[in-house]
Every structure is written in structure tokens, then in C-alpha cells.
Amino acid sequence: MRYIWATIGLIALGLGLVGVVLPLLPTTPFLLVAAFAFARSSPRLSAWLINHQTFGPLIKNWQTHGSINRRTKKVAAFTMLLAFLLSVALGVAQHVLIIQAVVLSLAALFVLTRPHGPE
């Protein structure tokens, strides 16, 4: 079972890292899945991710407070808006824009309504 959790964690981590550069792929949910999976499979990988300079504070905030800090919320909302505007500028089909607008709006609503946690 540890190998299955480790595989899930590595896949989620990979998708999260891709999400850093692709605005339509969320980073944080994949990192949270990776942290969850690594906690069940590998103490070394779990410690590495939780203590990571960039990703660790986001994961710790979520695990301890169920919160997303203000800066992360702003970056997430701006990135979602930018991704939608890029799609509009590229002339993406209207039905795709509608789906994208709904999904991004729901994702933004979720992110923006989480507590800020400790500052």
C-alpha cells in the first residue's frame, strides 16, 4: 500500500509542479494531495515537502488552519483572470470560454472564501 500512496504522491507532485507554469492547472490542491499521500508512504518525502521553502508554508497553513494566506489568494485570483483573458485573446471557442469561466469562477470562489489564517 505504501508504494501506491508514494505513486499517488509523486504524480500529484508532478502535476502540482506543472501547475506552477500552466495557469489552468492548479498547484495547491495537487500539493495537498501529495502531502497527504507522502504522509502515508514516505516520512522522508513528507518531511521534504512540508519543509520545502516555497510549498511548505502553504501546506502547513492548510493542515493547521484550513487557510490560504492573502498573498496566495491574490496570486491565484490574478492567475485565473489572466488565464481567462488569454483564452479570450486567443479566440478560444465560446462554449469553451463559458466552461472555463464557470470552472475558474468556482475555483476563485473557493480560494477567496477560505480563512486567511495567521499573517
Summary of the structure (lengths in Angstrom):
residues: 119
radius of gyration: 15.7
end to end distance: 37.6
largest distance: 46.5
contacts: 330
relative contact order: 0.12
helix: 76%
strand: 0%
